[in-house]
Amino acid sequence: MRSQHGSRLHPRLDDDLRHLPELLEATRAYAVRILRGLDERPVAGTPAPSAPSALPERGAGLAGAMETFARRWEPGFSGSAGPRYLGFVTGGATPAALAGDWLTGTLDQNPTSALDSGAQDLERETLAWLRELFGLSEEHSGIFVSGATMSNVTGLAIAREWLGEQRGVSVAEEGAAALGPVRVLSGSPHSSVGKALSMLGLGRAALRQVDVLPGREAVDVARLADELAALDGRPAIVVANAGTVNTVDFDDLRAIAELRERYPFWMHVDAAFGAFAALSPEHAHLVDGLAEADSVCVDLHKWLNVPYDGAVQFTRRRDLQARVFRNAAAYLGPLGETPDFIHLTPENSRRLRALPAWFTLAAYGREGHAEIVRRDIAMAARLGELVDAMPAYRLLAPVRLNVVCFTLAAAPERVGELAAAIAASGEAFLTPTVYDGLPALRAAFSNWRTTDADVRRVAEVLEAFRP
Ligand SMILES: Cc1ncc(COP(=O)(O)O)c(C=O)c1O
């Protein structure tokens, strides 16, 4: 086939273009084999590193590339899309989310500008659905980012601009130095908050950890009030936490929001996966007050079960957001009343991240996603009961939502060894942590596939591998 300029396509490309339907059919069949094998696939593993091969000169064509990938790489990949991968907080991909993801690549849209496509409106629709799902207010406008870390960065960048507004400077124009020292208060902040403060020029040292309630990871609101009072009227940022990684504890969001009547601060809520508590009537109280937040972070590749990567960021101050991320250029069109996404996030170009989320919400709705959330919560509670009944183990916190945090009753120092043995078995994957000074294990449930049978298998592994 001739290209537009009359020159020939590279023979491999030409061949692949002519055989595109069969090649995509083969890719589909390969993906189906992978998905059918998820249950038997080792959940995790650390294969010996494969020596890098030389850059292909001529290339092998799609079929050749797929053959090499299937032989050299795929067998060493984890079963993180599967039901017994309980490390970190990791979702899978629902069938509709996966289809949406394939079509994202197929259509290859860059939705940050509205000059050429209606893709932005699909993102807006999806954001409105998500806003409703999490019980946020109509005043919250959202955007898609790559993950909760980027959502925290974006929310805190808006908070930084708000601090400037309070002090009569624009950080976007004058730089973070114009602000002077900044205080960021939080009880049990996720590690990504320190990273965000470093990236934003506020510095990790700006973060002050406020005392938490006894035996909890939730902030002591009275101590938070003391810290705010000590600022003598200087505006601050409070990072409230809705779902901590170790024990899934929740700050009292409503009580924190009420402190704004007495002290000036920006309330950012990291609800990376905790926001999904809103989908379970028995747990929705945990996120009561979320709608009061000035900015909110929610991950989608965790409990919405869309493939990596996807998260959302909501704020009440879109004007400040546009001030921070404005990307003015004659060829990009005006900022206007409803700025294009290019003016609202760190990225200028990106994939149509909303599509997998749109597909899964369109396919399963609020009810389907609430069922996933409720089942994962029930599975965590069940594993919690089983662990509690095993003398070798000790729960370190009540199972509040979807994470079981426990240790070895007699030998906590051997938790690392245990985690490695479980991973090597291929049966399950749990991540080690340190909680309250003790080495511990976390089993985090956020995959749509996980059932009772998986919980039983995880419990059997724990029983089999206890030292
Ligand atoms: C509470 C919280 N915030 C932020 C993050 C960072 O998320 P990501 O890895 O998607 O950037 C996580 C990840 O586990 C989290 O649990």
PDBQT file of the ligand as one rigid body, heavy atoms in Angstrom, charges set to zero:
ROOT
HETATM    1  C1  LIG A 501      -5.226   6.836  50.510  1.00  0.00    +0.000 C 
HETATM    2  C2  LIG A 501      -4.375   6.786  49.275  1.00  0.00    +0.000 A 
HETATM    3  N1  LIG A 501      -3.984   7.935  48.694  1.00  0.00    +0.000 NA
HETATM    4  C3  LIG A 501      -3.208   7.945  47.605  1.00  0.00    +0.000 A 
HETATM    5  C4  LIG A 501      -2.783   6.768  47.025  1.00  0.00    +0.000 A 
HETATM    6  C5  LIG A 501      -1.919   6.818  45.786  1.00  0.00    +0.000 C 
HETATM    7  O1  LIG A 501      -2.567   6.208  44.713  1.00  0.00    +0.000 OA
HETATM    8  P1  LIG A 501      -1.899   5.977  43.282  1.00  0.00    +0.000 P 
HETATM    9  O2  LIG A 501      -0.885   4.880  43.495  1.00  0.00    +0.000 OA
HETATM   10  O3  LIG A 501      -3.017   5.564  42.416  1.00  0.00    +0.000 OA
HETATM   11  O4  LIG A 501      -1.262   7.237  42.844  1.00  0.00    +0.000 OA
HETATM   12  C6  LIG A 501      -3.177   5.555  47.585  1.00  0.00    +0.000 A 
HETATM   13  C7  LIG A 501      -2.720   4.269  47.019  1.00  0.00    +0.000 C 
HETATM   14  O5  LIG A 501      -2.825   3.217  47.621  1.00  0.00    +0.000 OA
HETATM   15  C8  LIG A 501      -4.014   5.559  48.728  1.00  0.00    +0.000 A 
HETATM   16  O6  LIG A 501      -4.422   4.408  49.292  1.00  0.00    +0.000 OA
ENDROOT
TORSDOF 0
